[in-house]
Amino acid sequence: MQYEQLGTTGVFVSRIALGTMTFGGAGTPPWSVVGGLDEKAADEIVGLALDAGVNLVDTADMYAAGECEEITGRVLGARRRDVLLATKLYARMGTGPNDIGLSRLWVTRALEDSLRRLRTDHIDLYQIHSFDPLTPVEETLAALDDAVRQGKVRYVGASNLAAWQMMKCLGVSRQHGLERFVSQQVYYSLAGRDIEREILPMAVDQKLATLVWSPLAGGFLSGKFDRGGSSDGTARRALADFPPVDPERGWDIVDALRVVAARHGVSVARVALAWVLARPGVTSVIAGAKRPDQLSDNLAAVDLVLTEEDLTELAAVSALPAPYPDWIQGAPADRLPLDAGAEAGAA
């Protein structure tokens, strides 16, 4: 396993992290579609990941309505000390008017609930799951700062924020001396390169760790799918179109992945993961799995080194059109040059 520094902290996290969204929710859509794994199956997945050197385990309170956190806490057991445990809050977790969001009231309650479900006295990385337009960021950040000072949280991060939203949070933290976000968790894949426009360059500039969710675009890039559909009718992508993918562009990407995979004698999924791991600014890729063989293949992506030919082909087939003002500015000095294809498109 390889490890990368978590932002500006002195902590190092595995380049492959274990996502636990497949734990729990059997018989309860959409979680039964995502995974629905019981405790025994989850324990096997966790054991395989930890034995391979994974030290970052990511979950969220909303996964399987809390059951995912409960299973994660039970299967970690005495191994809790061996991992950096990350969870998230924001989504609705009850019928009450305040059982949602990022108010001080809900941050405090949600944290206590997660600690109880995870059977731990602290969260290593506590992340807001989205942006709350109703709660002032000063209120949210002050509540998170209190949690750190109380020893219930070690570090704080954010997921699914726009670049301007993250910068606002960082500015408020600096202005008021509050705990600063050390990481962002974002969707990134060959089929979804939107973060390259503003979010990823912002994170590099601000020295934030970037943790990637759904690097296989919800299974679209797993190798199970082609223009004719999927041979596996139980695959998540066959049952749920998330995250959204432009199918015509997506099939071209899958075709290119197959060529590169054949060149290396590996799976399509492994190439797709290796591409994300090779991107400048990416700290760790969160991999979830229903079966041990899936996880083993995903873990092997850290050892796959793509050639310049591979990277050029994949960049060309997945390139996004340059947005304004990039097509007028070119590649400004404060932006991260992501690849030759992107720079050419912005010229």
SEDREN-189790 format. One record per residue (C-alpha): x, y, z. Coordinates in nm, 2 decimals, always signed. Layout:
<<X; Y; Z>>,
...
END
This chain:
<<+0.00; +0.00; +0.00>>,
<<+0.11; +0.36; -0.06>>,
<<+0.03; +0.65; +0.17>>,
<<-0.02; +1.02; +0.12>>,
<<-0.02; +1.31; +0.36>>,
<<-0.37; +1.43; +0.46>>,
<<-0.36; +1.79; +0.35>>,
<<-0.12; +1.99; +0.58>>,
<<-0.17; +1.76; +0.87>>,
<<+0.10; +1.52; +0.99>>,
<<-0.13; +1.22; +0.92>>,
<<-0.08; +0.98; +0.63>>,
<<-0.37; +0.79; +0.47>>,
<<-0.37; +0.50; +0.24>>,
<<-0.41; +0.59; -0.13>>,
<<-0.70; +0.34; -0.14>>,
<<-0.96; +0.40; +0.13>>,
<<-1.24; +0.16; +0.21>>,
<<-1.59; +0.30; +0.15>>,
<<-1.86; +0.12; +0.35>>,
<<-2.17; +0.23; +0.17>>,
<<-2.23; -0.13; +0.07>>,
<<-2.28; -0.23; +0.44>>,
<<-2.64; -0.27; +0.56>>,
<<-2.98; -0.18; +0.41>>,
<<-3.08; -0.53; +0.29>>,
<<-3.43; -0.52; +0.16>>,
<<-3.44; -0.14; +0.18>>,
<<-3.40; +0.05; -0.15>>,
<<-3.17; +0.22; -0.26>>,
<<-2.93; +0.06; -0.01>>,
<<-3.02; -0.30; -0.11>>,
<<-2.92; -0.20; -0.46>>,
<<-2.59; -0.04; -0.34>>,
<<-2.49; -0.34; -0.14>>,
<<-2.70; -0.47; +0.14>>,
<<-2.41; -0.66; +0.30>>,
<<-2.47; -0.82; +0.64>>,
<<-2.22; -0.81; +0.92>>,
<<-2.04; -1.13; +0.82>>,
<<-1.98; -1.01; +0.47>>,
<<-1.88; -0.66; +0.59>>,
<<-1.63; -0.82; +0.83>>,
<<-1.46; -1.01; +0.55>>,
<<-1.44; -0.69; +0.34>>,
<<-1.29; -0.49; +0.63>>,
<<-1.04; -0.76; +0.71>>,
<<-0.92; -0.78; +0.35>>,
<<-0.88; -0.41; +0.33>>,
<<-0.69; -0.37; +0.66>>,
<<-0.46; -0.67; +0.58>>,
<<-0.37; -0.49; +0.25>>,
<<-0.26; -0.18; +0.44>>,
<<-0.58; +0.03; +0.41>>,
<<-0.60; +0.27; +0.70>>,
<<-0.88; +0.51; +0.60>>,
<<-1.24; +0.38; +0.64>>,
<<-1.51; +0.61; +0.52>>,
<<-1.88; +0.60; +0.61>>,
<<-2.17; +0.84; +0.67>>,
<<-2.47; +0.86; +0.90>>,
<<-2.72; +0.85; +0.62>>,
<<-2.59; +0.52; +0.47>>,
<<-2.87; +0.26; +0.52>>,
<<-3.03; +0.50; +0.77>>,
<<-2.75; +0.45; +1.03>>,
<<-2.72; +0.08; +0.99>>,
<<-2.40; +0.12; +0.79>>,
<<-2.23; +0.30; +1.08>>,
<<-2.35; +0.04; +1.33>>,
<<-2.21; -0.25; +1.12>>,
<<-1.88; -0.06; +1.07>>,
<<-1.84; +0.00; +1.44>>,
<<-1.91; -0.36; +1.52>>,
<<-1.68; -0.52; +1.26>>,
<<-1.39; -0.28; +1.34>>,
<<-1.41; -0.38; +1.71>>,
<<-1.05; -0.40; +1.85>>,
<<-0.92; -0.29; +1.51>>,
<<-1.06; +0.06; +1.56>>,
<<-0.71; +0.18; +1.66>>,
<<-0.56; +0.06; +1.33>>,
<<-0.78; +0.29; +1.12>>,
<<-0.86; +0.66; +1.06>>,
<<-1.23; +0.65; +1.08>>,
<<-1.42; +0.91; +0.87>>,
<<-1.79; +0.98; +0.87>>,
<<-2.03; +1.25; +0.74>>,
<<-2.33; +1.45; +0.84>>,
<<-2.60; +1.67; +0.68>>,
<<-2.87; +1.45; +0.54>>,
<<-3.21; +1.39; +0.70>>,
<<-3.19; +1.13; +0.98>>,
<<-3.54; +1.16; +1.13>>,
<<-3.88; +1.31; +1.09>>,
<<-3.83; +1.61; +1.31>>,
<<-3.78; +1.96; +1.15>>,
<<-3.42; +1.98; +1.29>>,
<<-3.30; +1.63; +1.20>>,
<<-3.11; +1.76; +0.91>>,
<<-2.86; +2.02; +0.80>>,
<<-2.56; +2.19; +0.96>>,
<<-2.70; +2.39; +1.25>>,
<<-2.52; +2.38; +1.58>>,
<<-2.81; +2.18; +1.72>>,
<<-2.79; +1.91; +1.45>>,
<<-2.41; +1.90; +1.44>>,
<<-2.40; +1.82; +1.81>>,
<<-2.68; +1.56; +1.79>>,
<<-2.55; +1.40; +1.47>>,
<<-2.20; +1.37; +1.62>>,
<<-2.33; +1.20; +1.93>>,
<<-2.54; +0.96; +1.73>>,
<<-2.25; +0.87; +1.50>>,
<<-2.02; +0.81; +1.80>>,
<<-2.27; +0.58; +1.95>>,
<<-2.34; +0.38; +1.63>>,
<<-1.96; +0.35; +1.56>>,
<<-1.88; +0.25; +1.91>>,
<<-1.60; +0.49; +1.95>>,
<<-1.52; +0.80; +2.15>>,
<<-1.39; +1.01; +1.86>>,
<<-1.41; +1.05; +1.48>>,
<<-1.08; +1.10; +1.31>>,
<<-1.23; +1.29; +1.01>>,
<<-1.57; +1.44; +1.05>>,
<<-1.71; +1.58; +0.72>>,
<<-2.00; +1.79; +0.63>>,
<<-2.18; +1.60; +0.35>>,
<<-2.30; +1.90; +0.16>>,
<<-2.35; +2.28; +0.18>>,
<<-2.64; +2.41; +0.40>>,
<<-2.78; +2.73; +0.24>>,
<<-2.99; +2.80; +0.56>>,
<<-2.72; +2.78; +0.83>>,
<<-2.44; +3.04; +0.84>>,
<<-2.11; +2.88; +0.79>>,
<<-1.99; +3.06; +1.10>>,
<<-2.24; +2.86; +1.31>>,
<<-2.14; +2.52; +1.15>>,
<<-1.76; +2.58; +1.18>>,
<<-1.79; +2.70; +1.54>>,
<<-1.98; +2.38; +1.63>>,
<<-1.72; +2.17; +1.45>>,
<<-1.44; +2.36; +1.63>>,
<<-1.60; +2.29; +1.96>>,
<<-1.61; +1.91; +1.87>>,
<<-1.24; +1.92; +1.80>>,
<<-1.16; +2.10; +2.13>>,
<<-1.38; +1.85; +2.32>>,
<<-1.17; +1.57; +2.18>>,
<<-1.46; +1.41; +1.99>>,
<<-1.32; +1.49; +1.65>>,
<<-0.96; +1.50; +1.53>>,
<<-1.00; +1.67; +1.19>>,
<<-1.28; +1.82; +0.99>>,
<<-1.35; +1.81; +0.62>>,
<<-1.62; +1.87; +0.36>>,
<<-1.78; +1.68; +0.08>>,
<<-1.96; +1.80; -0.24>>,
<<-1.88; +2.17; -0.20>>,
<<-1.83; +2.41; -0.49>>,
<<-1.50; +2.59; -0.50>>,
<<-1.65; +2.92; -0.38>>,
<<-1.83; +2.74; -0.09>>,
<<-1.51; +2.58; +0.03>>,
<<-1.32; +2.91; +0.00>>,
<<-1.59; +3.08; +0.20>>,
<<-1.55; +2.82; +0.47>>,
<<-1.17; +2.85; +0.47>>,
<<-1.19; +3.23; +0.49>>,
<<-1.43; +3.22; +0.79>>,
<<-1.21; +2.97; +0.97>>,
<<-0.91; +3.19; +0.92>>,
<<-1.09; +3.51; +1.02>>,
<<-1.23; +3.36; +1.34>>,
<<-0.95; +3.12; +1.43>>,
<<-1.17; +2.82; +1.39>>,
<<-1.07; +2.46; +1.30>>,
<<-1.00; +2.45; +0.92>>,
<<-1.12; +2.19; +0.68>>,
<<-0.82; +1.96; +0.59>>,
<<-0.99; +1.77; +0.31>>,
<<-1.25; +1.76; +0.05>>,
<<-1.44; +1.45; -0.06>>,
<<-1.56; +1.48; -0.43>>,
<<-1.68; +1.28; -0.72>>,
<<-1.41; +1.23; -0.98>>,
<<-1.38; +0.97; -1.26>>,
<<-1.28; +0.95; -1.63>>,
<<-1.65; +0.99; -1.70>>,
<<-1.69; +1.29; -1.46>>,
<<-1.39; +1.53; -1.47>>,
<<-1.58; +1.84; -1.37>>,
<<-1.37; +1.91; -1.06>>,
<<-1.07; +1.99; -1.28>>,
<<-1.23; +2.32; -1.38>>,
<<-1.22; +2.49; -1.03>>,
<<-1.26; +2.25; -0.74>>,
<<-0.93; +2.05; -0.78>>,
<<-0.71; +2.35; -0.86>>,
<<-0.86; +2.53; -0.56>>,
<<-0.77; +2.23; -0.34>>,
<<-0.42; +2.21; -0.46>>,
<<-0.38; +2.59; -0.41>>,
<<-0.52; +2.56; -0.05>>,
<<-0.33; +2.24; +0.03>>,
<<-0.65; +2.04; +0.09>>,
<<-0.64; +1.66; +0.07>>,
<<-0.87; +1.54; -0.21>>,
<<-1.06; +1.21; -0.14>>,
<<-1.24; +1.07; -0.44>>,
<<-1.58; +0.90; -0.42>>,
<<-1.72; +0.69; -0.70>>,
<<-1.40; +0.67; -0.91>>,
<<-1.57; +0.40; -1.13>>,
<<-1.88; +0.63; -1.19>>,
<<-2.11; +0.41; -1.00>>,
<<-1.98; +0.10; -1.18>>,
<<-2.01; +0.25; -1.53>>,
<<-1.63; +0.21; -1.57>>,
<<-1.61; -0.13; -1.40>>,
<<-1.59; -0.33; -1.73>>,
<<-1.93; -0.48; -1.68>>,
<<-2.10; -0.25; -1.92>>,
<<-2.08; -0.18; -2.29>>,
<<-2.32; -0.04; -2.55>>,
<<-2.52; -0.35; -2.54>>,
<<-2.59; -0.32; -2.16>>,
<<-2.46; -0.54; -1.88>>,
<<-2.43; -0.91; -1.83>>,
<<-2.48; -0.86; -1.46>>,
<<-2.84; -0.75; -1.40>>,
<<-2.77; -0.71; -1.03>>,
<<-2.49; -0.45; -1.09>>,
<<-2.57; -0.12; -0.91>>,
<<-2.53; +0.08; -1.24>>,
<<-2.79; -0.15; -1.40>>,
<<-3.04; -0.06; -1.13>>,
<<-2.95; +0.30; -1.05>>,
<<-2.82; +0.57; -1.28>>,
<<-2.59; +0.75; -1.03>>,
<<-2.38; +0.94; -1.07>>,
<<-2.51; +1.08; -1.40>>,
<<-2.30; +0.99; -1.71>>,
<<-2.33; +1.11; -2.07>>,
<<-2.37; +0.77; -2.23>>,
<<-2.22; +0.84; -2.57>>,
<<-1.91; +1.00; -2.43>>,
<<-1.91; +0.73; -2.16>>,
<<-1.90; +0.44; -2.41>>,
<<-1.60; +0.60; -2.59>>,
<<-1.42; +0.61; -2.26>>,
<<-1.50; +0.25; -2.18>>,
<<-1.37; +0.15; -2.53>>,
<<-1.04; +0.33; -2.46>>,
<<-1.02; +0.17; -2.11>>,
<<-1.05; -0.17; -2.27>>,
<<-0.76; -0.10; -2.50>>,
<<-0.54; +0.01; -2.22>>,
<<-0.65; -0.28; -1.99>>,
<<-0.56; -0.53; -2.26>>,
<<-0.22; -0.36; -2.31>>,
<<-0.15; -0.43; -1.94>>,
<<-0.34; -0.75; -1.90>>,
<<-0.55; -0.61; -1.62>>,
<<-0.92; -0.53; -1.56>>,
<<-1.09; -0.22; -1.69>>,
<<-1.18; -0.12; -1.34>>,
<<-0.82; -0.13; -1.23>>,
<<-0.72; +0.10; -1.52>>,
<<-0.99; +0.35; -1.43>>,
<<-0.88; +0.36; -1.07>>,
<<-0.51; +0.39; -1.16>>,
<<-0.60; +0.69; -1.38>>,
<<-0.76; +0.87; -1.09>>,
<<-0.47; +0.79; -0.86>>,
<<-0.23; +0.93; -1.11>>,
<<-0.41; +1.27; -1.12>>,
<<-0.22; +1.56; -0.96>>,
<<-0.38; +1.66; -0.63>>,
<<-0.56; +1.33; -0.56>>,
<<-0.48; +1.20; -0.22>>,
<<-0.69; +0.89; -0.19>>,
<<-0.95; +0.70; -0.38>>,
<<-1.25; +0.55; -0.19>>,
<<-1.33; +0.20; -0.31>>,
<<-1.64; +0.02; -0.20>>,
<<-1.71; -0.34; -0.28>>,
<<-1.98; -0.61; -0.26>>,
<<-1.74; -0.90; -0.29>>,
<<-1.38; -0.97; -0.18>>,
<<-1.26; -1.03; -0.54>>,
<<-1.38; -0.68; -0.64>>,
<<-1.19; -0.52; -0.35>>,
<<-0.88; -0.72; -0.43>>,
<<-0.88; -0.60; -0.78>>,
<<-0.94; -0.24; -0.67>>,
<<-0.65; -0.25; -0.42>>,
<<-0.42; -0.37; -0.70>>,
<<-0.47; -0.03; -0.88>>,
<<-0.20; +0.13; -0.66>>,
<<+0.06; -0.09; -0.83>>,
<<-0.05; -0.02; -1.19>>,
<<+0.17; +0.25; -1.35>>,
<<+0.01; +0.39; -1.67>>,
<<+0.24; +0.49; -1.95>>,
<<+0.24; +0.83; -2.12>>,
<<+0.06; +0.66; -2.41>>,
<<-0.21; +0.53; -2.18>>,
<<-0.26; +0.87; -2.02>>,
<<-0.27; +1.06; -2.35>>,
<<-0.53; +0.82; -2.49>>,
<<-0.75; +0.84; -2.18>>,
<<-0.72; +1.22; -2.15>>,
<<-0.82; +1.27; -2.52>>,
<<-1.13; +1.05; -2.50>>,
<<-1.25; +1.20; -2.17>>,
<<-1.16; +1.57; -2.22>>,
<<-1.42; +1.83; -2.13>>,
<<-1.48; +2.14; -2.33>>,
<<-1.31; +2.44; -2.18>>,
<<-1.55; +2.67; -1.99>>,
<<-1.54; +3.05; -1.98>>,
<<-1.31; +3.21; -1.88>>,
<<-1.07; +2.93; -1.94>>,
<<-1.09; +2.95; -2.31>>,
<<-0.99; +3.32; -2.29>>,
<<-0.73; +3.30; -2.01>>,
<<-0.56; +2.99; -2.13>>,
<<-0.39; +2.82; -1.83>>,
<<-0.35; +3.09; -1.56>>,
<<-0.05; +3.06; -1.33>>,
<<-0.28; +2.98; -1.03>>,
<<-0.44; +2.68; -1.20>>,
<<-0.31; +2.33; -1.19>>,
<<-0.20; +2.20; -1.54>>,
<<-0.39; +1.87; -1.54>>,
<<-0.29; +1.74; -1.87>>,
<<-0.18; +1.84; -2.22>>,
<<-0.53; +1.78; -2.36>>,
<<-0.70; +2.01; -2.11>>,
<<-0.44; +2.28; -2.17>>,
<<-0.48; +2.26; -2.55>>,
<<-0.86; +2.29; -2.51>>,
<<-0.82; +2.60; -2.31>>,
<<-0.59; +2.78; -2.54>>,
END
